[in-house]
Amino acid sequence: MINYIPDENKFGLAGPPKWFQLKLYEFDPSLVIVPSKQGFYYRIAQRRKLILPDRMVQDAMWHYSDTKMLAQYSLVPVTTILATVNWSNPLIFVELTNRAPWRLGGHEKVNKMLEEQDAKTDADKQQATDDHLEYLSKDAWKYYRKKIGLGRSWNTSPSTPTPKPQPRIPVKRELAGFSRSDQL
């Protein structure tokens, strides 16, 4: 059981405990933990036969990343774990399960699921954009109509019929005990 490769470990990371290494090996024997050369974290990778094209080998980032280190050990990156990780956290294995296509029904099923999620996300974003633009356009139209004098009056409601004007009938009124003839 070799699923921890200390490599250079230039940040001096302590490495995972033996019980975690055993648990990881029982979970999936192809997974390996390697301390990163780039930062204060670990890389979890999977053993795979690598077939790299020439353009990738000549890429400038090859020399400054963990890619070269992982390729030397025939590993493919799976995820990154911070060095301050709680090794007893069960969510690590939940995340590894979510990242393992063969545990989720194979690569075709996972690809289809991911494409559906992307399509749903895009549709949700498009719907939100449409709703926002509809709101803005209605508001702009109301503002324009108000500016040119065609806006509605806020005193009346369009759903209630306006009452017909009644003819005015003169009414004799008395104010504070005086008759109208006394006021003149």
Buried (B, 14 or more C-beta within 10 A) or exposed (E): EEBBBEBEBEEEBEBBEEEBBEBBBEBBEBBBBBBBBBEEBBBBBBBEEEEEEEEEEEBEEEEEBBBEBBBEEEBEBBBEBEBEEEEEEEEBEEBBEEBBBEEEEEEEEBEEEEEEEEEEEEEEEEEEEEEEEEEEEEEEEEEEEEEEEEEEEEEEEEEEEEEEEEEEEEEEEEEEEEEEEEEE
